[in-house]
Amino acid sequence: MKLQNVNIRNRRATFDFEIVERYVAGIVLTGTEIKSIRLGKAGLTDSFCYESGGEIWIKNMYVGEYFYGSYNNHQSRRDRKLLLNKKEIAALGKASKDSGFSIVPLRVFINDRGLAKVEIALARGKKEYDKRQSIREREDRREMDRMFKH
């Protein structure tokens, strides 16, 4: 059985935040959750990560209920534990305590071994003028592409 390529992105993250450092973490899931993710029924809109008790958790990540799941189907927006090593957890926990820094999920994907992974980032929030500059740069890139294609 060939796995389909699952790559669920959080597009708002790169617009609202300046990415400082990236990490790839495993995620603790139930049986129906991994089946839903493999079907592409997940979303990272309005989700964020936090450190609690020496563990990193992802909050508000949407994983749609599995259609064939019975009475033991999962809740769609429960907190899920992320799997990182102790050094990474310590670094993220310390940095997220600093003002202006957040831990933001960037994407959910299935690796080559069939395991669900979350790419998270230590990020600094952008100011309104930084967002306007990002929009201007994106529009300039599009304009340049249009000019060179014709």
Salt bridges, closest charged atoms under 4 A:
ASP16 OD2 - ARG12 NE 3.20
ASP16 OD1 - LYS131 NZ 3.35
GLU18 OE2 - ARG124 NH1 3.21
GLU33 OE1 - ARG78 NH2 2.81
GLU33 OE2 - ARG80 NH2 2.94
GLU51 OE1 - LYS97 NZ 3.23
GLU55 OE2 - LYS81 NZ 3.13
ASP79 OD2 - LYS59 NZ 3.59
GLU119 OE2 - ARG22 NH1 3.00
GLU119 OE1 - ARG107 NE 2.69
GLU143 OE1 - ARG146 NH1 2.91
